[in-house]
Amino acid sequence: MAVDLNKVTNDTELLHKNNILVTTLEKMWDWGRSWSFWPLNYGCNCCPIEMLAASAARFDIARYGYEVFRASPRQADLIIVAGPVTLKMKPILERVWAQMPEPKWVLAMGNCATSGGPFKDGYSILPGCDTVVPVDVYVPGCPPRPEALFHGLLELKKKVASGQYTHRR
């Protein structure tokens, strides 16, 4: 059976001409933002070790596109707070948050970052980093596994892609 190649190419050209992409510029912009996070890590105690384990070969955070950990807040758009926030670190976290360009997001990783953890009764530990910066996604655990961090990052990606991040305090 012979196939007419001219007919096949004409049919595919016809199909490509009829495909129309209709969206708003904001939705396309949010989609691009959700695939290009550049995280800045703030960590102390045991949670940052799990965050570093997520970057290792076994878990490979690079397959989700988050391997570009930034060292400067002016180049980052996501801060991962892993571990407790102390009273001495509160002004530094506020300054780092203020130096980050808009739009910016916060992921609180671990019980210490979300609620103070086992150290919450101490005089120098804040009851969560949401008293300093607005948190978008909470990742529970003490310390949370790398899979939990991946789940939190994917939830943040959904939130940003849907445009829910625009309501900041």
N, C-alpha and C positions, 0 to 999 in steps of 0.2 A: 504494500500500500504506500503510495507516494504522498508526501506531505508538502503542501504548497507553502514555502517559507515566506513568500510575500504576504500571504493571507494572515499567517501567524503574527508577523511583525505589525501589520496594519491593525489587527485586533488588539494587540497589547498597547499600541500607541493610542488607540481609541479609549482603552481603559484608563491609561494614565492621564489623558486629557480631562476625563470626567471626575477624577478624584479631586475633591476640594477640601482644603484644611481651613476650618473656621474656628477661631478661638480669639480670646482677648489677649492683648499684649501682657497684661498682668498675670494671666494664667501661665503663659509661656515663660515669663520671667520667674514665677514661683517654681515651675518645674525645673528650670535651670539651677535655681538656688538649692533645691532639694537634692541635687546630684553633685553639689560642689562645696561641701562643708570643709572648712579648714579649722580644725580644733586647736584650742590652746588648753594645756593641761595645768590644773592647779591641784596638787595632791600632797597628802601627808598621811603617814601610817601605812595601813595594809592595802587600801583600795587602789592606789597607784600601781602597785605591783601586779594586780589583776589587769589593770589597764595596759601595762607594758606587756603582759602575757598575751593580750589580745593582738598585739602587734607582731608577735613571734610567728614562726612558720606553722605551728600547730593550728592556730586559730585564724591567722592571716586577715587582719582588718583591712588590708589593701583590696580584697575582693569586693568590698562595699564602697571603696573610694575615699576612705577616711585616713589614709596613711600619711598625709601631709600635716604632721603636728607642727604647729608654728611656735617659735620662741618669742615672738613679739605680739602684743595684743593689737597692734595696728594692722597686722596682716591676718588676724583671725576673725572668724564670725561666730564661732561656737566655743564656749568655755565649758570644760568638763571639770566640775568640782568633785574631787574624789577624796573623801576624808573629812575630818572635823574642821570647822572654821573657828579660830580662837579670836579673842578680843583684840590681840595684837595684830592679827592678820585681817581684821575687818576693814581698816582704812586702805590696805593694799589691794584687797579684792574690789573695793569700791573704785579705786583709781584704775585698776586694770579694766574693770567694766566700763568706766567712762572713756577710756582710751580706745576701746573697740569701736570700729565703724558700724553704722546701721546698715542693714538689719543685723541683729545679733541675738544669739540664743544661749540658754544655759541648760546643761544636763547635770542633775545632782545624782552622783553615783555613790551608793552605799548608805547605810543607816546613819552614819555620822553626818553626812552632808544633808540628808533629808530631815533628820529629827534630833541630831546631837548624839545618837547612838548610846553606847554604854558610858560615855563620858559626859552626858548631858547634866548630871548633877554637879559637875565641877563648876567653879566660879568663872573659869576663863573660857568655857566652850559655849558657843551660841547654839540655840535650839534649832539648828538648820540654816542652810545658806539662803533660804528664801526670806530671811529677815534682812539680808543685805542686797541681794539681786533677785529679780523675778525669774523663777524657775519654769522652764517649759516642760521638761520631762523628768520624772523621778525614776531611778533604777534602785529597787530595794535589794537588800542582802547585806551580809556582814562576813566577809566582803563579797560583793556580787561576782559571779562567774563571768568570764568573757562573753559567753552566750547571752547573758542578761544585758551586758553593755551593748551588744549587737542589736538586741531587741529594742532597747531604748533608743538607739540611733535610728533604727528603721521606723519607730513610732514618730520620732522627730521629723524624719523625712516625709512621712505621710502628712504630718501637721503643717509643714512648710509648703508642701505641694498643694494642699487644699486652701492655703492662704489664711490660716487661722492665727498666724503670728502677728498680725497687724495691730492687735489690741494690747498695747503695752501700758504699763503704769508709768 
